[in-house]
Amino acid sequence: MNLLRKAAAVSCVALSMIALAGCGSQGSSSGKVFFSAHADATDYTGKLYNGVKAKAGAAGTEVEFLNANGDANLQIDQIYGAIDQKPAALIVLAVDGDAVIPAVEKANASGIPVIATNRDLNGGKFAKVMSDERQAGRLQGEYMAKHLPPDAKIVYLMGESSQSSAVQRWEGFKEACLDKRRDIQLLAKADGKWNESEGLKYMTLWMQVFPKIDAVIAGNDNMALGAMKALKAANRSQGVLISGVDAMDYAVAAVAAGDMSQTVKQDAEKTVDAINGLLQNALSGSVPTDDVKIPFTEITKDNVAQFK
């Protein structure tokens, strides 16, 4: 009887060790980080990815880019595939903050830290590095309220209206300009999808409809660039104030040249530094839940020299 008990005890210990080994293997991290983005690694997204990749790479961590190409379902599939590889962390720029929730929750259940940036997530547990999008709109609105003549007529190019960042930038602009300068007339407002070609298309249409346009306010520099090209092609750029967001190199150059009046810098460098800090926490074994705010900075002819 004692021998049987001893044999059973040895078997239980062996099975427990096997089970523990299996659990440890299942939860272990590959050390890789996945950067899941809504679009290709260009413009602001490219600045974030390349910055994170450089800093993490210097510390010996591989960062792999996943391009959802604007497809929410594709992004979910890509994140599921990344989770199967047991990464050290996921960085997410969501196509759709609601649609991606199940993928974020799966990462949570798998013990994989999630860091959201640039675009908010509407569910699951995650750390985030964001800017106050309403602040960007307020800076644009304050500039226009100060510099536009009485009874000015303006048009507004919005980002993708389904995204909170686009809505908040519009709301910030409206509060700082239209709500305070009741004489300013909003002639038209359109969803320009963050896209240069959409900005060019709408500006071309609006010039055919409206004989006078005093300003173009765009939710990002791409749309502002499209509008600027349309105005120049029609010889109507003189005296028109143009404002964008992101402080892309071409926009800063346009402000310096007088072709744009303003761009608002979303600080990619500070965002990258904050993301890297959260990644270091994740790599050391903790799951970050921080909410880091990165302020915007206005760039006009008065201070553009320091940003060139």
C-alpha positions in Angstrom: 0.0 0.0 0.0 2.8 2.4 0.9 4.6 1.6 -2.4 1.4 2.4 -4.3 1.1 5.7 -2.5 4.7 6.6 -3.2 4.2 5.7 -6.9 1.1 7.8 -7.1 2.9 10.7 -5.4 5.8 10.5 -7.8 3.4 10.4 -10.7 1.5 13.5 -9.4 4.7 15.4 -9.0 5.8 14.5 -12.5 2.5 15.5 -14.0 2.6 18.8 -12.1 6.0 19.5 -13.5 4.9 18.7 -17.0 1.9 20.9 -16.6 3.9 23.8 -15.2 6.4 23.5 -18.0 3.6 23.6 -20.5 2.1 26.7 -18.9 5.4 28.4 -18.8 6.0 27.7 -22.5 2.5 28.9 -23.4 3.0 32.2 -21.6 6.6 33.0 -22.6 7.2 35.9 -24.9 9.1 35.9 -28.2 10.6 39.3 -27.4 9.3 40.7 -30.6 7.0 43.8 -30.7 4.3 44.2 -33.4 3.3 47.7 -34.7 -0.2 47.3 -36.0 -1.2 50.4 -38.1 -4.2 51.5 -40.0 -2.2 52.4 -43.0 1.3 52.3 -44.6 4.4 53.5 -42.7 4.3 57.0 -44.3 3.7 60.5 -43.1 3.1 60.7 -39.3 2.6 56.9 -39.0 6.0 56.4 -40.6 7.7 58.8 -38.2 6.2 56.8 -35.3 7.1 53.4 -36.6 10.6 54.3 -37.7 11.3 56.0 -34.4 10.0 53.1 -32.3 11.9 50.6 -34.5 15.2 52.5 -34.2 15.0 53.0 -30.4 13.8 49.4 -29.7 16.3 48.0 -32.2 19.1 49.8 -30.4 18.1 47.9 -27.3 17.9 44.6 -29.1 14.2 44.4 -29.7 12.7 43.5 -33.1 9.7 45.6 -34.2 7.6 44.2 -37.1 5.1 46.5 -39.0 1.6 45.3 -39.9 -0.3 47.4 -42.5 -4.0 47.0 -42.3 -4.5 49.2 -45.4 -7.6 50.8 -43.9 -9.4 47.4 -43.5 -10.6 46.8 -39.9 -11.1 43.1 -40.5 -7.6 42.7 -41.9 -6.2 44.5 -38.8 -8.1 42.1 -36.5 -6.7 39.1 -38.4 -3.2 40.5 -38.3 -3.4 41.2 -34.5 -4.7 37.6 -33.9 -1.8 36.3 -35.9 0.6 38.4 -33.9 -0.8 37.2 -30.6 -0.2 33.6 -31.7 3.5 34.5 -31.9 3.5 35.6 -28.2 5.0 39.0 -28.7 6.4 41.2 -25.9 3.9 43.9 -26.7 1.5 45.3 -29.3 1.4 48.9 -30.5 -1.9 49.7 -32.1 -3.0 52.5 -34.4 -6.6 51.3 -35.0 -8.5 51.4 -38.2 -11.7 51.4 -36.1 -11.5 51.9 -32.3 -14.7 49.8 -31.8 -14.0 46.9 -34.3 -10.6 46.2 -32.8 -11.9 45.6 -29.3 -12.1 41.8 -29.5 -8.5 41.6 -30.7 -7.4 43.9 -27.8 -9.3 41.8 -25.3 -7.6 38.6 -26.7 -4.2 40.2 -26.2 -5.3 41.1 -22.6 -6.3 37.5 -22.0 -3.0 36.3 -23.3 -1.1 38.7 -21.0 0.3 40.7 -23.9 0.7 44.5 -23.2 -1.2 46.8 -25.6 -0.1 50.4 -26.3 -2.5 52.6 -28.3 -1.2 55.7 -30.0 -2.5 58.4 -32.4 -5.9 56.8 -32.5 -7.9 55.8 -29.4 -9.4 52.4 -28.6 -12.9 52.1 -27.2 -12.5 48.9 -25.2 -10.1 46.5 -23.6 -7.1 47.3 -21.4 -4.2 49.3 -22.7 -1.7 52.1 -22.1 -1.9 55.0 -24.5 0.3 57.8 -25.8 -1.9 60.5 -27.3 -2.2 64.1 -28.1 -5.2 66.2 -27.2 -6.8 66.4 -30.6 -9.1 69.2 -29.5 -6.1 71.3 -28.7 -4.9 71.0 -32.4 -8.3 72.4 -33.5 -8.2 75.1 -30.9 -4.8 76.3 -32.1 -6.1 76.5 -35.7 -9.3 78.3 -34.5 -7.4 80.8 -32.4 -5.1 81.6 -35.3 -8.0 82.1 -37.7 -10.1 84.1 -35.2 -7.1 86.5 -34.8 -6.1 86.9 -38.5 -9.3 86.6 -40.6 -10.9 89.9 -41.7 -14.5 90.8 -40.8 -17.2 88.7 -42.5 -14.6 86.2 -43.7 -15.7 83.1 -45.7 -14.0 79.8 -45.0 -14.1 76.1 -45.8 -13.2 73.2 -43.6 -11.6 69.8 -44.7 -12.3 67.2 -42.0 -10.4 63.9 -41.5 -12.4 60.7 -41.6 -15.5 61.7 -39.7 -15.8 58.2 -38.1 -12.6 58.8 -36.2 -12.6 60.6 -32.9 -9.4 62.6 -33.7 -11.1 64.2 -36.8 -14.2 65.0 -34.8 -12.2 66.5 -31.9 -10.1 68.7 -34.2 -13.2 70.1 -35.8 -14.9 70.7 -32.4 -11.8 72.4 -31.1 -11.7 74.7 -34.2 -15.4 75.5 -34.0 -15.1 76.4 -30.3 -12.1 78.7 -30.8 -13.2 80.3 -34.0 -16.8 80.0 -35.2 -18.3 80.2 -31.7 -16.3 83.4 -30.9 -16.3 85.1 -34.3 -20.0 85.0 -35.4 -19.2 87.1 -38.4 -17.1 84.3 -40.0 -19.2 82.3 -42.4 -18.5 78.5 -42.9 -19.2 78.0 -46.6 -18.7 74.3 -46.7 -17.3 71.3 -44.7 -16.4 67.9 -46.1 -14.8 64.6 -45.1 -11.5 64.7 -46.8 -10.4 61.3 -45.4 -6.9 62.7 -44.5 -6.1 62.5 -48.2 -4.3 65.0 -50.5 -6.4 64.0 -53.5 -9.6 64.6 -51.6 -8.4 68.0 -50.5 -7.6 68.9 -54.1 -11.0 67.6 -55.3 -13.1 69.4 -52.8 -11.1 72.7 -53.2 -11.6 72.5 -56.9 -15.3 72.1 -56.5 -15.6 74.8 -53.9 -13.8 77.3 -56.1 -16.4 76.7 -58.8 -19.2 77.4 -56.3 -17.9 80.2 -54.1 -16.4 83.3 -55.7 -14.6 84.3 -52.5 -12.8 82.0 -50.0 -10.6 83.6 -47.3 -9.3 80.5 -45.6 -9.0 76.8 -45.8 -8.7 74.9 -42.5 -7.7 71.2 -42.8 -7.6 68.5 -40.2 -4.1 67.4 -41.5 -1.4 68.7 -43.8 -2.2 66.2 -46.6 -5.6 67.8 -47.2 -4.2 71.3 -46.8 -1.6 70.4 -49.4 -4.3 69.3 -51.9 -6.2 72.5 -51.3 -3.1 74.6 -51.7 -2.4 72.9 -55.1 -5.9 73.5 -56.3 -5.8 77.2 -55.3 -2.4 77.7 -57.0 -3.6 75.9 -60.2 -6.6 78.3 -60.3 -4.4 81.4 -59.5 -6.6 82.0 -56.4 -4.0 81.3 -53.6 -3.2 85.0 -53.0 -4.5 86.1 -49.6 -6.0 82.8 -48.7 -5.0 81.5 -45.2 -4.3 77.8 -45.2 -3.9 75.8 -42.0 -3.1 72.1 -41.5 -1.9 69.7 -38.7 1.1 67.4 -38.4 4.0 69.7 -39.3 5.1 67.4 -42.1 8.3 68.6 -43.8 6.5 70.0 -46.9 4.1 71.8 -44.7 6.8 73.5 -42.6 8.5 74.5 -45.9 5.2 75.9 -47.2 4.8 78.0 -44.0 8.3 79.3 -44.5 7.6 80.1 -48.1 4.3 81.8 -47.3 2.1 79.3 -49.1 0.6 78.0 -45.9 -0.2 80.2 -42.9 0.0 77.6 -40.2 0.7 74.0 -39.4 0.3 72.4 -35.9 3.0 70.0 -34.9 2.0 66.7 -33.5 5.3 65.8 -31.8 6.4 62.4 -33.2 9.7 62.5 -31.4 8.1 63.0 -27.9 5.5 60.4 -28.8 8.2 57.9 -29.8 10.1 58.5 -26.5 6.9 57.9 -24.5 6.0 54.7 -26.4 9.6 53.5 -25.9 9.3 54.1 -22.2 6.2 52.0 -22.0 7.8 49.3 -24.1 10.7 49.1 -21.7 8.2 48.5 -18.9 6.5 45.8 -20.9 9.9 44.1 -21.7 10.8 44.1 -18.0 7.6 42.1 -17.3 5.1 44.7 -16.2 1.9 45.6 -18.1 1.8 49.4 -18.5 -1.5 51.2 -18.2 -0.3 54.8 -18.4 -2.1 57.6 -20.2 0.6 59.9 -21.6 -0.4 63.2 -23.2 1.8 64.9 -25.8 1.1 68.6 -26.5 0.7 70.1 -29.9 2.8 73.1 -31.0 1.8 75.8 -33.4 4.1 76.7 -36.3 3.6 80.0 -38.2 5.9 82.4 -40.0 6.9 83.8 -36.6 8.6 80.7 -35.4 9.0 78.5 -38.4 12.8 79.0 -38.6 13.3 76.8 -35.5 11.5 73.9 -37.1 13.2 73.9 -40.5 
